[in-house]
């Protein structure tokens, strides 16, 4: 909100700032014995506007000390005494030659008003000493105001300099002769005027003469025509007055005396005429209503439109607003609008209080100057209704020197500042990312307090919103809150223009309200009521006398309990924004909620498999879950996805500390996933007793057991994101470690397995070390992740441990076929829908095919089908083998991702018992046929028995015996339902 002084106050300030003689005080002293009397007097002056000093300003005072006695002065000493709190002065001190009787010396003192000095009236005493007890003291008074006096940018909502709200034409000197235009006959030639303007034309030597104002109907020496408009008389000052108000649009000229051209000359040469035009005018507010307080009091897109280039405007509101109100609405908030004049309804000339405005009044000294100083269509303007009574107003805008008129209305309402939080109580585990969002009304900023005396922790934040129509979102890393970490490490915001934190910003909250931020039952706390350290001391959270500060509130990370979040307003409070007396409450609460930090937990660990791909192929939780299938039997080369349900770890993951506890914060990890090296540092480097490992059971000799690698290149390891990647789902309290089992770099203490290998997965929080709970090692900076003597998980009591485990097996890709005879040969019927089925350990969704090719048959054939691997690993397809004879032999080749994975022998039989009552009505799958000698996988070819090839034209088709209900890989119906219910329960638990 932009605050502006009234134009009368600023006018008085200009007068006072021209020169300020504050007082003259004489004091006398007598010399001992026969010494002559000596006296001193002080006068002070300054060029500063002492009626409008802003916090942070420095102004100079020239102090003139006159020796009014009869003997020489011995010294000249000028000092400032009795400075108010927050105001400092640089004394002039000694140094000038002492003045003789009747002479004077001038020194300059500088006075600086601190940034935190509140608005109000202040004074300092100027003391001068000429020696021999000849001293004098005089006060210098000044007013501190936090109102914005403008930055010079057009239409920015700031008040311009004080001259903009000072009438160019003094009150009472504006008469009813509206902006007369002074001209000579030569000035009239070719000039365009507007209806309503009065032209004072000087006709030298023609006093008392009668002249005609004629309207040209048509030009031409022979057929031209004119019409008499007015018969006028030249006054005693040789001036003839032309009133254009009732003239129609057209071309006009004066004639009738020898100094003026004749009508015939005018018509013949089409010259020496002027035009009268009707000025169009619209004036429109951009909105239908504004408040009388707060950010929504300003219409920032008020517009004028006219067919005239520049023009002065007169404004009134049917008498509902006085000249000061009108000035504060239309002049004060703009630096492209100046005040031309004011008129009040008791002057006998106007029915309503009204003001006249122009673009620039610096060259306006009389009414005739207004026409050339007018506003333009090119600009937009601010209309500020701050402090205006709530009601509906109709404004009339008229051309000050024309007949143009426009009206528009606006509704002014009472401000209703509010902060509306989403939800009354939100839950998050301690050590995770707490989040809240809110919308604001009738303001663009607010102060927030997190915590209170009861929770034994407080941070106060200032939030300036970017777009008041959109919600604000604030995320808090509760693992770092209250530590020495920087504000961007602890907080992440959306739709915020300015964010400041008392605990975490370098200089705390620097944006202070007009009143102090903190009070104790009406008494400001600290200098100007903005001392956060003393506020915490009053809340008995710290001991300021012992040197404790805001980062000394906690001895370990923020613990599970309820923390209030309060939004506070500033415009309707006389004392501080937050009051320590009731335990840290807002004096004007705009909204509140509770963040409940809960005890961290470790839940289930579930292992999934997914088709072969780089580990970081998916960073979106939904997409990752879609392709995953729960299984502990995983084919080598497929992805292994380890799902860990755990809370109390995501703040550490976002902070990304290295081995020394230095932070590498990235809130985007919550959406984009993270390197496994972050998890490695948390697990191995910073001693907060969080363990995650996936380790094979047996070690070999002196070599450690094979395990999933987490150590990245930053820590001397070789794992990259394509090898092992971590996807976070903090909202539902789970994360996923994705492993590309085809990569040797995904494992440590050995390469990727090539035989059956069982891995044990462990997730553990351990506080069973040393003799006490975790405490910050506050001798280190930053100390957020450094423990003192006791290396324990910080959210458990000493001696507690929570954990969970799971296991999975990696084994080579394989398939086991059904319908095997006693020789372990696959039997297939001589049918147009010969079914072949089996089960595989390859992940559903994998690119798998099955090819059958004759090896000893009555006619050659080679057919390939795509396979649909179901969630239980079963595969089923059908081939057209109707042209084959019983006893024909063939080979089955199982391919995954284009490579042969397994083979088997097959034989044609008369029929095969598939366990179904009837054959499938419809065949599925895609059969691929090849000519003689053409191979589909690795360049090998099998010869046909008789040199003939049986080419399938309709393609043997795969049936749907192995497909899921929905035909898509990923979670099956039951598993998906369980996952959805689990996610919903997690969300409900966190949102309460």
N, C-alpha and C positions, 0 to 999 in steps of 0.2 A: 504494500500500500504506500502511496506517495502522500506525504503530509505537506501541506502548504500553509504558510502564514497568509492572513488576509492582506488585501492590497493596502488597507489603511496602515496595518502594522509595518509593512515593508516600506511604505512611503515615509513613515516616521523614522524608520531605520536609515533611509537615504539621507534625510535631513540631518540626523544625528551624526552620520558617518562623515559628513563633509568636514567638520572640525569639531572636536570635542574638548571643550574647556570644562573640566569637571569641578574644580573648586580652587579657591585660593585661601590659603590659611597662613596667618602670620603668627610667629611666636617670637618672643623677645627674651633676651638674657642680659644681664649686666656684667661687665668686666669687673674684676676685683680692683680695688684702689681707684685710680683716676682714669682707668681705661674708658674710651668712648663706648656708647651703646651700639650693639650690633644686632641686626634682625635679618630673618630670611623668609622668603615666601616661595611657594611652589605653584606652578601652573602645568597642567598636563594636556596633551593632545594626541590624537591618533587618527589615522586614515581608515582604521578598521571599523566595521559595522558592529559595534558592541551590543546592539540589540538582537543580533542573530549570529552568535558564535556556535560553531558545530564542534562536537567532540573530536579531538585530534587536531584542532586548529592551534596555531601560534600567532599572536598579534604583538606588535611593538607599541610601546607607549613612550612618547618623547616627553621627558621631564625637564622643565626649565626652572632652575633655582636662581632667584634674584636676591642679591645682597641689598636689602632695603635699609641697612644700618649706616653708620657714619665711619666705620673702620673696616679695614681689609679683612676678608675671610681667611681662615687659616687652612681649611681643607674643603673639598667638595666630595661628599659621600652620599650616594643615592642607593637605597635598598628597597626591596619589597618585603612587607611583613604580613603575617596572618593569612597565608594562602589557604584556601579551602582544600579539603581532601581531594586528591586527584589533580590539583592545579599546582604547577610548578613555575617558578620565575627565575630568570637569569639576571642577577643584580648587575647594575651598571658599575657599582663599586667606586673606588678611588681612581684618580687619574687625570682629571681636568685641572687647569690652573684655577686657583681660588679667585673669585671675582672681587674686584674693588667695589667700594660703595657705588650704588646706582647701576652696576653691571650685573650680568647674569651668565650662567653656564648651563648648557643643555646636554643631557645624557639620555640614552635610550635603554629601556629595560624590556625584556621579552617575556611574555606570559604564555605558557603552553597549557592547554586544556586536555586532560587525558582522554583516551578513547572511551573509557568507561564512565565518564562524568555524566550524570543524569541531567535531564532538562531542568532548568530552574534559574533563579536569579542569584548571582554571586558577586563578591567584591574582594579586592585586595587593597592593602594600604601602601601608599608610596611614602617613604620616609627619606628626608634629606637633612644633611648636617653640614653646616658651614663652619663648624668649630666654635669654641668658646660658648657652648651651650646654645648656639643659634640653630635650632632645629625646627622642622615643620613636617606635618603628616597630612596627607589628603587621600581619600578613598577613590578607587576607580571601580565603577560598577559595570557589570556586563551580564548578558542573558545567554544561557546555553540552550540551544534548540537542536533537536535531531532532525528537523524537517529538511528534505532534499531541495536544494536550491538550483538544481538543473545542471545538465552536463552539456548543453548547447546543441544536442541533436534534435532535429525537427521531429515533433510529434512523439516524443518518447515518454510522455506522461510526467515529466519533471517540470517544476516551476522554473521559469527563466529568471533573469535578474530582476531586482525590485522595480526597475523602471517600467517593466512590462505591465505591472498592475497599478502604476501611477498614471492618472489621466494626463494625456498630452495637453488637453485644454482644461485648465483648472475648473473645479466645481463652481457652478454659478455663472460662468462666462460663456456658456454655450446657449445661444439664443435660438429663436425659431426660424431664422434664416438659414435653412439647412445647407451647409457646405456650399455657399455661393462660389461660382467659378469666375475669376477675374480674367478679362480678355480684352484685346484690341481687335479692330476689324481684320487685321492681318492674321490674328490667332484663329479667327473663326473659319478661315478658308480651308475647306476640306476636312474639318474636324468633326468627329462623331460625338454627339452628346446623347444623354438618356433622359427620358421623360421623368420630370421631377426636379432636374437640376435647374438652378437659377443662374443665369449668365449676367454678370455685370460688365458691360462693354463700355470702354472709355472712348468717347468721341470728342476729341480735344477742340475747344472753342465753340462747341455746339450747345452750351447750356441753354435750356428753355426751348430748344428746337423740337419740332414734332417729326418723328420718323416712323416708317412703316416696317413691320415684319411681314414678309410675304412668303407664301408657300408655292414652290414651283410645281405646276401641274405637268408641264412638258417643256423641254428645251427646243430652241430653234429661232433663228432670226426672223423668219416669216410666219411660222405657225406655232411658236412658243406661247405658253400661257401660264399665268400666275394668279394667285388668289390672296387677298388680304387676310392675314391671320390676326394681327394686333396693331393698333395705333398707339404709339408709345411717345413719351416726352422725356427728353434728356434733362436730368436734374442739375442742380446748381454746381455739382461736382463734375460735370461733363460726363456723367455715367447714365446709360440707359439700361434698365433692368428687364431681362427677358425671362419670364416664368414659363418653363416648358411642360408643366404638369398636365395641361389640358391640350397640348399640341399632339396631333396625330403624327405617326411616323412619316418622314419625308425630308425633302431638301428645302432649306429656308435661307433668306438673305435679308439684310437691312438696306433700306433705300430711303430717299426723301430729302437729303441735304447734300450740298455740293461735295462734301468729302467722301461720300459714299457713291458707288457706281449706280447708274440708272437701271431700271428694269430691262430696257432694251439691250444694254451692254451685258447684263447677266445672262439673258436668254441666248444672245448671239455667241458668247464665248464659253458658256457652260463652266463658269468659274465663280470664285468669291461667294460660294454657298457653304453652309454647314448642314449636317443631317441631325435629325432627332429620331431616336430609336427607343423601342420599348425593351427594358431589361427583363429577361426571364430570371427566375430564381427558385431553386429548391434547396431545402435544408432538411437532412434526414439523420435521425439516430440509427445506429446499426442494430440496436436491440430494443425490445419493448419495455424492459424494466432493468433497474439497477438497485443495489442496496445503498444504504446511507453510511456504510462502514465496511472496511475490509477491501480485499482485492476486487471484488465485484461491484465496487462503487463507480468504476471508470468504464465509460464507453470509449474504446480506443479507435473507433472507426467512424466518427461523426464527419459528415461530408456536406459541403456546399457545392452547388452547380449552377452556372449562369452562362449566358451568351456574352458576357462582358469579361474582359481580361482580368482586371482587378477592381475591387469595389469595397467601400466601407459598409459595415452592417450594423444595424441597430437591433437590440434584442430586449424583449420584455416577456414576462410570464403572467400577463393579465393581472398584475399587481400582487400575485401570490409570493413573489420573491423580491427582496430589496437589491440595491445595487451591489452590495457586498456579496450577497449570495450569487448573483449573476456573474460577478467577477471571478469568484472562486470556482464556479462551474466551467466557464468558457475561456477565461484568460489564464488563471494561475497554473493549470496543468499543461499549458502549451508554451513552447518557446518560439512558435511561429505565429503567435497572436499577441498584440499589444492593446492596451486600453486607450481609446481615443478620448472618451469623455464619459461622464455619468450625469444623469438627470433624475431628480426625485419628483414624486407626484405632487409635492407641495410648492413647486416653483411656478405654477400657473401656466406652464407651457405644455405639459404632457400629462396624460391621464394615469400613467403607471411609472413606477421606477424602471429606468431603462439604462442600458449602457451602449456605447458605440465602440466597435472594435475595428482594428486595422491590422495589417501584417507587421508593420514596423512604424512606431511612432517617433522614432528619433529625429525625423525631419519635420514633424508636425508642430507648428507654433500657432496656427490659426485654422479656422474652419475650412478655408480655401485649400489647405494642404491635404485634406482627407482623401480626395478623389484619387490622388496619385500614390497613396500609401495603403491601398486596400488589400484585402486578402485575395487569394487566388483559388481556382478550382483544382490546381495541381496537388494540393496538400490534403492530407486527412488530419483530423483534429481529435483531441481528447475532450470529453465532457465528464467532469468528476463531481459526483453527487455526495461525496463524503461530508457528513454533518448536516445535510439537508433534511428537513422534516419529511417523514414518510407520507406521501399522498401522490395523486396524479397531477401532472403539470402539463399545460399546453403553452408552448413557446411560440412567439411571433417574431419572425426575422424579416426586417424590411431593409431595403436599400437606403442607407443614410441620406443619400442625395438623389434618390430616384423613387419611382412609384412601385418598384418591385416588392413583393411580399410573399412569404412562405410561412407555413406553420407545421409543427410536428409535436407529438405528445410522447411522454414517457412516464412510467410508473416507478416511483421511488419507494422501496420497501425497507423494513427494518432488517438489519443484518442478522443472520442466524448462523454464526460460526459453529461448525460441527466437524468432528472427525468420526467417521463410521467404520469401526473395525468389522472385519468379516469373522464371525464366530465369537462366542464369549470365552471359550476355553480351547486352547490348542495344546496338544501333547507332542513332546519330542524327547528322545532319550538324552540324558546328559552326555556330553561329548559329541553330539551330532549337530546338525544344522537346524536351529529353530527358525521358524518363518512366520511372519504375519503380514497381512495387507489391509489397507484401509482406503477409503475415499474421503475427500475433504469438501466442505461447502462454505462458500463465502469467505474464503481465505486461500492464500497460496503457500502458507508455511505454518509450522506448528513446532512446539517443543514436546519431546517425548521423554518420559522417565521409565527406565527399565529397573524393576526392583524397588525395594523400600526398606524401611528400618527392620521390618519383620523378617525379610529374606536375607538381611545382613549383607546386601550388595546393592549398589546403585550406579547406574550410568545415565547421564542426561544427554539427549541428542537434539540437535536442531535440524529440521528437515524443511527445505524449500522445494516445492513440487514443480516439476517441469510442465506438465499439462494437468490443469485442475479438473478436467473432465474425465481423466483416466485414473484407474486405481494405482496406488503406490504399493510396492512390494519390498520388504526388507528381510534379508536372510542374515542370521547371526551364527557365527561359528562359536558354539558354547564351549568348545575345548580351549579357545583363546580368549574369550571374553574375560576382562578383568586383569589380563597380563600386560606385559609391556609391548605386545604386538601392535603394529600400526593399524590405523582405521580401515585401510583397504584389505588387511588380512582378516579382520574380524567381521566386517559388515560388507554385504553386497546388496545393492539397491537397484530398483527399476523405477523409471519415471521420477527421478529425483535430480534436481539441478544443483542443489547444495546440500551436503551432509556433513555435520560436525558432531564429534563425540567428546565429552568432557574427559573420559578415560583414555581414549585411543588417538584422538587428533593431536598433532604436535603441540598446538596451543590451546587445546580444549575447545569449548564453544566460544567462538569469537563474535558471533552475531547476537548482540544483546538487545533486549527490548527496551522501551522507554523506561519502564520500571525495572528493578533488579530481578535477577533470576531466582534469588533465594532470600527468604526471610524466616524469622522465628517469631511467630505470633505477631506479625506486623513490624518487627524490627529488622532492617536489612542486615544480612550476614556478610561481613567483610566490607571492603571498599565498594560502594555503589551497589551492594547486594549481589555481586557476581562471583563470590569466592566459593568455588565448588569444594575445595579442601575443607574449609570451615563448615560448610553445609554437611559434609560427611561426619565431621567431628560432632556437630550438634545432633546428628542421628546416632551417635555413639558407635559408628562403624569403624572409625579409625581414631587414633590419638594424634591430632595435629601437633600438640605440644612436644611429642616425642619425635617429630620429624617425619611422621607417616604421611603419605599422599594417596592419591586415587588408586595407584597400582598396588597399594598395600592392603587392600580390602580382603584379599583371598590368600590362603596359604596352600591351597590346592585348587584344581579346576572347579568351576561352578558345579555344585552338587545338586542332586535331585531334590526339588521342592517346588513350590509355587512362586512364580515371579509375576508381579503385576506390571502391566504396561499402560501408562496413563498419557493421554494427549492433553496438553494445556494451552489455553488461550492467553492472550496478553492485553487485549484491548479493553477489557472490563474490570481490570484489577488495579488497585491503588498501591498494593504492596508487592511482594515478590511473586513470581510465577509459581514457585513451589515453596510450601511451608513446612519447615522442619518440626514444628510443634506437635502436629498430630502424627508424626512419623514419616513425613515425606509425601504430602498430598498436594494436588494442584488446587490453587485458589480459584481457578476457573476451568473446571474439567470439561473438555470437549468430547471425551470418549475414553473407554478403557476396555481392557481384556486381561486374561490371565494366560501366561505360558507355563505349563506344567512340565517340568523336566522330570522324567521317570528314570528308574534304575535300568542301566544297560542289561541286555540279555543276549544269550546265544541260543538259537533255536536249531532246527533241523539242518543237516547238510545233505543235499541231494545231488547225485551225479547224473549228468545227461550226456548224450552223444549227438553229434550233428555231422552232416556231410563234410568231406575234406575241404578245407578252406583256410586262408590265413586267420590267425587268432583275432585280429582287429577288423575282420570283414564286416562285423556288425557292432555298432556302438549304441544302438537303441534297444532298450530292454524288451519292448514288445516284439521287435523283429527277431531278437535273439531267442526268446521263448518260443516263437512261432516255429522255428526250425529245429528246436531241441526235442529230444525224446529221452525220458528218464530210463537209465539203464546202467548197470554196473559191469556189463560185458561190452567192451568197446573195441572196435577194430583198429589196429594200428593204421595210422595215416588219417583217421577221422579226427574231428574235433572232440576233445573232452571238455565239458562245461561243468564246473563245480559250483553249485548254488549254495551259498552260505547265508543262513538267516541269522543276522547279528545286528545289534545296535550298540551305540557308544564308541564307534570307530570312525564315523564319516567326517567328523571335524578334523581328525588327524589326516585323513585322506585328502581333504581339501587343502589343508595347510601344507602338506608335502614337505615335512622337515627333512633336512639331511642329518648326517651322523652327529653334527654339532648342535642340532636343534635349530639351525637357521632355516627360515621359512621360504617356501616356494609356492605361495598360495595361488590356487586357481579354482574358483568356484565353478568354472565350466566343466570340471571333471564330473560333476554331478550329472551332466547331460551327455558329455562326450566320452566318458570313460577315462582311464588313466593307465600309465605305464605300470608294469608289475614292479618296477624299481621303487615306486612310492610305497608299495606294500612291503617290499624288502626292507626299506629304511625303518618303517614302523615296527616290523618284526624283529629285525636284527640289530639296528644301529642306535636306537634312542632309549632303550631300556624302560619302556613303559609296560613291559610284560604282556604284550599282545602277540600271540603266536598263530601263524597260519603256515601249514606245511602239507605237502602231498608227497609222501616218501615211500619208496619200495621197501619191502620188509627186510631184505637181507643185504648186508654189506659184503664186499669181496676183498679179502685180505686187509690191507691197510687202507683201502679206499672206502670212502663213505658210501652209504647207500644211495642208489639212484633216486633222484627226486626232481619234481618239477622246479625249473629254474625261475627265480624271481629277480636275481641280481642283474641289473642292467649295466650298460657300458659306463655310466657315471660312477659306478662303484667297482669297476674293474671286471664286471661280468660281460657276457656276450649276448644275453637275451635281448630281443627287440620286441616291439609291439606286435609284429607279425607272428612271433613265436608264442608269446604269452601276453594276454591283455586282460584288463579288469574292467568290467562294466558295472556301474553303480545304480542301485535302485533305492536310494536313501529314503524316499517317501514311504516305501513298504518294508524298510528294514532288512535289506538283503543286497548282497553283491555276488557277482559271477566271475570266476577265474576261468578264462577260456584258453585252452592249450591246443596248439597245432601239433599233434603227435607225430606228424611226418618230419618235423624239424629236429635235428640233433641239438640245436641251440635252445630248444625248449626244455632241455634236461641238463642237470649238473651231475658230476661224478659218473659220467658215461654218456653214450649217445642214445638216441631214441631206441626203445626196445625193438627187437626183431623176433621175439618169442614171448610166450605167455609170461606176464609180469603183473604182480598184484601191488597196488599202491594203497597206503593208508592215509586218509585225510584227517587233520586235526585242526580245530579252531579252539583257542583257549585264552581266557583272561586270568591272570595269576596275580594274587596279592598275598601269597604265602612265602614272602621273602623278608628277611630282616625282622625287626621287632615292632615296626610301626607303619602307619599308612604313608602313602606317597605325599611328599611336600615339595613345593617349588624350591629349586636351588637358586635363590634370588641373588646369589653372588655372580651369576652368569647372565649375560644379556645377548639375545633375548633368553629368558629363562622358561619360556612357555612349555618346553618339552624336557627340560633338564630336571631330574629329580635331585633331591638332597641326598641323604644317606640311605634312604629306603626306596629301593627300586620295586615298586608295586603298581599294579593297575590302579589308577587313581580313583575309581568309582566303587571299589569294593573295600569292605573292612579288612583289616590285617588278618591273614590266615585263610581268607576265602579264595576259592578257585571255581570258575565255571568253564565248562568246555563241552564240546560234542565232536563226534567223529563219524567217519564213513569209510568205505573202501570201494575200489573198482579194479577191474582187470583189463589190461591191454593184451590183445592177442592178434596174430595175423588174420587178415581178412579170409573168410572161409564161407562155404555153403555146404549144407547137408541135404541131399536130395531125398525125397519120398519115393515110394514104390520101387524099392531095391529088392532084387531077388537074392537068392542065397549066395550068389557070387558077387554081391555088392555092385550089380549092374542095374542101371536105371531102366525100367520097362516103360515103353510108350506104345499106345494102341495105334494100329493102322487105321487112322480115322482122320476126318477133316478137322477135328477139334481135339487132337491128342494133347492131353493135359500133362504138364510136367511141373512139379512143385517142390518146395523145400524150405529151409530156413537158413538165414544168414546173420552174421554179427555186424554187418555193414549198416550204417545209420540210415533210417528212412529219409527219403529225399535225395539219396545219392544217385549219381548217374550210372545205373547198372543195366547190363544187358545179358541175355543168355542166347548163345548160338549153338545150333545143332548142325552137324555136318557128317555126311555118310563116310564110313571107312571101309565097309564090306557090305555092299547093298546091291539089290537088283537094278536100281537106277540111282544116280548120284543126286544129292541135294545138299544145300547149305542155306539155312534160314536163321535170321537173328531177330530177336524181339527185345524191346525195352521192358524193363521190369519195374514194378511198383513195390518197393520194400515197405511192408506195413510196420506198425509200431511194435508188434511182437516178433518182427524179423522174418515173417513168412513171405514167400514169393510164389506166385502161380502164374503160368502163362500157357497158351495152347498153340499148337502148330498144325498145319495141314499136312498130314502124313498119309493121306488116303491112297496115294499111288504106290506106296511102299508095300513090300511083302513081309509076311511074318518071318522073322529070323534075320532081317536086314540089321546090320550093326552101324552105330554112329558114335560120334564123340560130342560131349557137351562141354562148352567153354563158357565159364562165368567171368564177365569183365566188369570192372568198376573203374570209372574215370578213364576209360580207354585202355586199360591194362588188364591182361589176363590175371585172374586171381585164383581160380580153382578149375579143375577139369574132372570129368567122370566119363565112364563108358556107358553106352546105352544100347538097347535092343528093341526091335519092333515085335510086339506081341499082338495076339488077336484082340484082346481087351484088357483093360486095367480097372481094378476096383478102386474108384476115387472116393468111395464113401458117400456118394450122392445118389439119390434115387433116380434122377434124370440128368442128362447132360445140360450144361448151361444153354439157355436160349440165345445168348448173345455173346460173341467173342470180343475180347478187348485186347489191346496191345498193338504194336506195330511190327509187322514182319518185314525183314529186309532180305532180299535175295541177291545172290551174286552169280556171275558166270563161272565157268570152269576155271580153276586156278586162282580165283580172286579171294583174298583173305580179308577179314574185317578187323583184325586186331594187331598182329605183330609181324605180318609179312610171310607167315607160314601158309602153305596150302596142302590140302590132302587130295590125293588122286581119286577119281571116281572109278568104281569097279569096272564099268564097261565103256568108259569114255563118254557116256551120255550124261547130260545134266537135266535134272528135273527142276525147271524154273517155276516158282510159284507166281501166278499172275494175280491172284486175289490176296496173297499173303496170308500165311498162318496167323491167326489172331490170338492175342493173350486174353484170357478171361479175367474176371474181377474177383477171383476167389480170395485174393490177399489184400484187397483194398479196404481202407477204413470206411466208416459210414459217410464221411464228408469228402473222401478222396484226396485228402491233403496230408502231407507229412507233418510231424511235430507232435504236440501233446495229443493223446487220444482223448475221447470224450470224457472219460472218467477223470484222467489226470488233469485235463484242462479245467474241468469243473472244480476239482479240489484246489487248483492253483488260483482260480478266480475267487473262490470262497475265502481262501487264505489271504489273498491281497485285500479283499474287502474287509476282513476282520482286522488286519493290520491297520488299514486306513481308518476304520471306525475307532480302534483303540487310540490312535494318535490324535484324532480330531475330537475324541470324547463326545 
